Amino acid sequence: IQKLCDRVASSTLLDDRRDAVRALKSDSEILGYALDTLYNIICNDEEEEQDAVTPIPASGKNKNVSMPDEAAQKQADDLGAQFTEQFVQDPEHVTLLLALLEEFDFHVRWPGVKLLTALLKNQCVQVQGIILVSPMGVSRLMDLLADSREGLLLLQQLTKSNAAIQKIVAFENAFERLLDIITEEGSSDGGIVVEDCLLLL
């Protein structure tokens, strides 16, 4: 971004300045990529993990059959937890993330919700504490209820085992809003969104 700003300020060719301004306009896209990158660093979910398979010889005497590599998975889990711990050491990181969730741009908001949900999964108590002391922290997140299923999953993680946050969510009319979503989704005929609403209730 600094290079683009310098190009706008110092470039002598109009086309170069115009290209730099266009690139700066796509700032929200860059922000979305940055949030996705942070999410991938701290998240340990591998959708398609393929374990190495050692072929068994015809004699059947080889004991090295394919088994999940628990040590490698534990190390990956530890790395995700370590990166999360480093991220939340500075409360400003979480506060900035909360501010970004107010963006209306889907390309910023959605990866932001995923990142905050992953942070809560890895360091729940610490992140809950930061959100509690952040001005309007919980209230900001309540606006995500109508946004997507990701908002429901985020609020499930946020309210987990924290009575103070649960009370704030209740006072923010969570019950009425969730019941409205359940009705919109078809009540008992609804799918996974209704299930998520009931879990949050």
C-alpha positions as CSV (number, residue, x, y, z in Angstrom):
1,I,0.0,0.0,0.0
2,Q,2.9,2.3,0.8
3,K,4.4,1.7,-2.6
4,L,1.1,2.5,-4.3
5,C,0.8,5.7,-2.3
6,D,4.3,6.7,-3.3
7,R,3.5,6.0,-6.9
8,V,0.4,8.2,-6.7
9,A,2.4,11.0,-5.1
10,S,5.5,10.9,-7.3
11,S,4.6,9.4,-10.6
12,T,4.9,11.7,-13.6
13,L,2.7,9.6,-16.0
14,L,-1.0,10.0,-15.6
15,D,-1.6,6.3,-16.5
16,D,0.8,5.2,-13.7
17,R,-1.1,7.3,-11.2
18,R,-4.5,6.1,-12.4
19,D,-3.3,2.4,-12.1
20,A,-2.0,3.1,-8.6
21,V,-5.3,4.6,-7.5
22,R,-7.2,1.6,-9.0
23,A,-5.0,-0.8,-7.0
24,L,-5.6,1.2,-3.8
25,K,-9.4,1.0,-4.4
26,S,-9.1,-2.8,-4.2
27,D,-7.9,-2.3,-0.6
28,S,-10.8,-4.3,0.8
29,E,-9.8,-7.2,-1.4
30,I,-6.3,-7.1,0.0
31,L,-7.7,-6.9,3.5
32,G,-9.8,-10.0,2.9
33,Y,-6.8,-11.9,1.6
34,A,-4.8,-10.9,4.8
35,L,-7.6,-12.1,7.0
36,D,-7.8,-15.4,5.1
37,T,-4.1,-15.8,5.5
38,L,-4.3,-15.3,9.3
39,Y,-7.2,-17.8,9.4
40,N,-5.2,-20.4,7.5
41,I,-2.2,-19.9,9.8
42,I,-4.1,-20.5,13.1
43,C,-6.7,-23.0,11.8
44,N,-5.8,-26.7,11.9
45,D,-8.8,-28.0,10.0
46,E,-7.5,-29.9,7.0
47,E,-10.4,-31.0,4.8
48,E,-8.6,-33.5,2.7
49,E,-5.8,-34.9,4.7
50,Q,-4.2,-37.9,3.1
51,D,-2.1,-40.2,5.2
52,A,0.9,-41.9,3.7
53,V,0.2,-45.6,3.1
54,T,2.8,-48.2,3.3
55,P,2.0,-51.1,1.0
56,I,1.7,-54.5,2.8
57,P,3.8,-57.1,1.1
58,A,2.3,-60.4,0.0
59,S,3.7,-62.2,3.0
60,G,1.6,-59.9,5.3
61,K,4.5,-59.7,7.8
62,N,5.1,-56.0,7.6
63,K,3.7,-54.3,10.7
64,N,4.0,-50.8,9.2
65,V,0.4,-50.5,8.0
66,S,-1.0,-47.0,7.4
67,M,-1.9,-45.2,10.6
68,P,-2.8,-41.5,11.1
69,D,0.4,-39.7,12.1
70,E,-0.8,-38.5,15.6
71,A,2.5,-36.8,16.3
72,A,2.3,-34.6,13.2
73,Q,-1.3,-33.7,13.9
74,K,-0.4,-32.8,17.5
75,Q,2.4,-30.6,16.2
76,A,0.1,-28.9,13.8
77,D,-2.4,-28.3,16.6
78,D,0.3,-26.8,18.8
79,L,1.4,-24.5,16.0
80,G,-2.1,-23.2,15.5
81,A,-2.4,-22.6,19.3
82,Q,1.0,-20.9,19.4
83,F,0.1,-18.5,16.5
84,T,-3.2,-17.8,18.2
85,E,-1.5,-17.0,21.5
86,Q,0.9,-14.6,19.8
87,F,-2.0,-12.9,18.0
88,V,-4.1,-12.3,21.1
89,Q,-1.2,-11.2,23.2
90,D,-1.9,-7.7,21.9
91,P,-5.6,-7.0,22.6
92,E,-5.5,-4.3,19.8
93,H,-5.4,-7.1,17.2
94,V,-8.8,-8.5,18.4
95,T,-10.2,-5.0,18.8
96,L,-9.2,-4.2,15.2
97,L,-10.8,-7.4,14.0
98,L,-14.0,-6.4,15.8
99,A,-14.0,-3.1,14.0
100,L,-13.4,-4.9,10.6
101,L,-16.5,-7.0,11.2
102,E,-18.6,-3.8,10.9
103,E,-17.5,-3.6,7.2
104,F,-20.4,-4.2,4.8
105,D,-18.0,-5.7,2.2
106,F,-18.6,-9.5,2.2
107,H,-14.9,-10.1,1.2
108,V,-13.8,-8.5,4.5
109,R,-16.6,-9.5,6.8
110,W,-16.7,-13.2,6.1
111,P,-13.0,-14.0,6.5
112,G,-13.1,-11.8,9.6
113,V,-15.9,-13.9,11.1
114,K,-14.0,-17.1,10.3
115,L,-10.8,-15.8,11.9
116,L,-12.5,-14.6,15.1
117,T,-14.3,-18.0,15.4
118,A,-11.0,-19.8,15.0
119,L,-9.4,-17.5,17.6
120,L,-12.2,-18.3,20.0
121,K,-11.8,-22.1,19.4
122,N,-8.1,-21.9,20.2
123,Q,-7.9,-19.3,23.0
124,C,-11.5,-19.0,24.2
125,V,-11.1,-17.4,27.6
126,Q,-8.5,-14.8,26.5
127,V,-10.5,-13.7,23.4
128,Q,-13.7,-13.6,25.4
129,G,-12.0,-11.3,28.0
130,I,-10.8,-8.9,25.2
131,I,-14.3,-8.8,23.6
132,L,-15.9,-8.1,27.0
133,V,-13.8,-5.1,27.7
134,S,-14.0,-3.8,24.2
135,P,-16.6,-1.0,23.8
136,M,-19.8,-2.5,22.3
137,G,-17.8,-5.7,21.5
138,V,-20.6,-8.2,22.1
139,S,-23.2,-5.8,20.6
140,R,-21.2,-5.6,17.3
141,L,-21.2,-9.3,17.0
142,M,-24.9,-9.6,17.6
143,D,-25.4,-7.8,14.3
144,L,-23.9,-10.9,12.6
145,L,-26.9,-13.0,13.5
146,A,-28.9,-12.1,10.4
147,D,-25.7,-12.2,8.2
148,S,-24.9,-15.8,7.8
149,R,-24.5,-19.2,9.4
150,E,-21.0,-18.2,10.3
151,G,-22.4,-15.6,12.6
152,L,-24.3,-18.3,14.5
153,L,-21.2,-20.4,14.8
154,L,-19.2,-17.4,16.0
155,L,-21.8,-16.6,18.7
156,Q,-21.8,-20.3,19.8
157,Q,-18.1,-20.1,20.4
158,L,-18.3,-16.6,22.0
159,T,-21.0,-17.6,24.6
160,K,-19.4,-20.9,25.5
161,S,-19.0,-21.2,29.3
162,N,-19.1,-17.4,29.9
163,A,-22.1,-16.2,31.9
164,A,-21.3,-12.5,31.5
165,I,-21.3,-12.8,27.7
166,Q,-24.4,-15.0,27.8
167,K,-26.3,-12.3,29.8
168,I,-25.2,-9.5,27.4
169,V,-26.3,-11.6,24.4
170,A,-29.7,-12.3,26.1
171,F,-30.2,-8.6,26.8
172,E,-29.4,-7.9,23.1
173,N,-32.7,-9.7,22.2
174,A,-30.9,-12.8,21.1
175,F,-33.9,-15.1,21.9
176,E,-36.3,-13.1,19.7
177,R,-33.8,-12.8,16.9
178,L,-33.0,-16.5,16.9
179,L,-36.7,-17.4,17.0
180,D,-37.3,-15.2,14.0
181,I,-34.5,-16.9,12.1
182,I,-35.9,-20.3,13.0
183,T,-39.3,-19.3,11.7
184,E,-37.8,-17.9,8.5
185,E,-35.9,-21.2,8.0
186,G,-39.1,-23.3,8.3
187,S,-39.2,-24.1,12.0
188,S,-39.0,-27.9,12.5
189,D,-38.7,-28.4,8.8
190,G,-35.6,-26.2,8.7
191,G,-32.1,-27.6,8.3
192,I,-28.7,-26.9,9.8
193,V,-29.3,-23.2,10.4
194,V,-32.3,-24.1,12.7
195,E,-30.0,-26.6,14.5
196,D,-27.4,-23.9,15.0
197,C,-30.0,-21.5,16.3
198,L,-31.2,-24.1,18.8
199,L,-27.7,-24.8,20.0
200,L,-27.1,-21.1,20.5
201,L,-30.4,-20.8,22.4
